[in-house]
Structure formats: C-alpha cells, structure tokens
Amino acid sequence: MPKTNVEFWQNKIQANVTRDKTNQNDLAKLGWQALVVWECDIKKDVNTVVKNAIDEILKANRDRQRI
C-alpha cells in the first residue's frame, strides 16, 4: 500500500476488487472461467506462471469432462 494518499488507494483497490469479482461472475454466467495473471508474478518467475496457467486450464477441462 502506498504511504501517501492512503484513503484514495484503499478505496481504489477495493473498487477494483469489487469490479473484478463482478466481471468474473458475469463471465462465469456466460460459461467462461477467468484466469488471473499478475504482471508482478510474470516478472518474478514467468515459468511458474505459465505452469500454473496450464495446470488450471487442464483442471478446468477435466472438471468439464466429468459433467
């Protein structure tokens, strides 16, 4: 959290979290599953991010095949 203008950033971050949840729920209603990838994680370890994304996609595919 930034050390200046803390109230602004708290409100902005909370609004972003709320917006993202709403968008993910709306996408789920349409049959989509959102995969969130953070830029900071990519910068730290892109290989792990890619591996985790592939794992999530494969898991979702397996789950879909069970239905």
Protein Blocks (a to p, Z undefined) as FASTA:
>chain_A
ZZbhklmmmmmmmmmmmmmmmmmmmmmmnopacddddfklmmmommlmmmmmmmmmmmmm
mmmmmZZ
